[in-house]
Amino acid sequence: MYGVLLVPPALDVDAAAQALAQALGSSAYDQRQPLLRGLPWVVAWGEQVEPARELAARLRALGLQAWPISQAALEMDADVLEVRTFSLSQAGLSVADRAGRALQASWTEVAVVLPCRADQGQSVTTQTTTKKTSMVKLAMGVPLPSKQTETAKSHSVDSNFFCLLWLRASRPSGGEAWLRLDSEGLEYSGLGPDRTASSTSNYLLLLKWLQQMAPTAWDTRLERAGGKIAPIPLPPRSNKEQVNRKTSVAVQARPWETETAVLQAARLLVLANRLQAAAVARGLA
């Protein structure tokens, strides 16, 4: 399968929506909504590569950043190192996971820094059913039971924050690397005397360091779009309990999460970064 990767422009969304609608044969309104999210996305999936190449060329001629890609290109092409400890310096950073795997990189090798927000939650429906006997019917000699059902609904949402780094090169392997720094999963001694007792404060200090040392790689689109990313439903869970002879309680939970979509958007941002760098190197952008 082949499609066209689009990167929304920073300015003039309306003009981009008009150009995109013209190329795709749709309405500007339909194209404006994904553009407003500010995240790359893929359009016009098909079996053949040539239509994707032609559409990308038409979109670039209209002033949009567009590249033909294959479905296989959407897979994250390196293991993600989940960082436990880190060390920062003016020259670069060193990190290690819980298993002791370590990587080092200079700041110039840090190509993309993506602070992220992912949400998870669930909607719960609780139905309490109580069997009752009508005294009127009982007096008439017709002891037919009746039921009373009460329904309660609740919703819960939690957010977790993490930062993804894509390295053009790292040591000792020399290859590309993905790093993930979870706000609640880090040991913050690498902040030195600036470390506080609050993991939230420490995480924000770490982000400030990353922004200062790799300003051209800093990209907050995923964090800003956190609440706008469509949730992905997870398998529902249900349970029914007989409280006593007359009362039963049925609970159905519908969980969801956005982390999968956030990670997919991160892949697209890095892929767009690679393609843009290649286009600049060839003098096409």
Beta strands, then each sheet from edge to edge (+ up, - down):
strand 1: 2-7
strand 2: 41-46
strand 3: 65-70
strand 4: 80-82
strand 5: 85-88
strand 6: 92-96
strand 7: 102-106
strand 8: 110-133
strand 9: 145-167
strand 10: 177-182
strand 11: 232-233
strand 12: 237-242
strand 13: 247-257
sheet 1: 2+ 1- 3+
sheet 2: 4+ 10+ 9- 8+ 13- 11+
sheet 3: 4+ 10+ 9- 8+ 13- 12+
sheet 4: 5+ 6- 7+
end
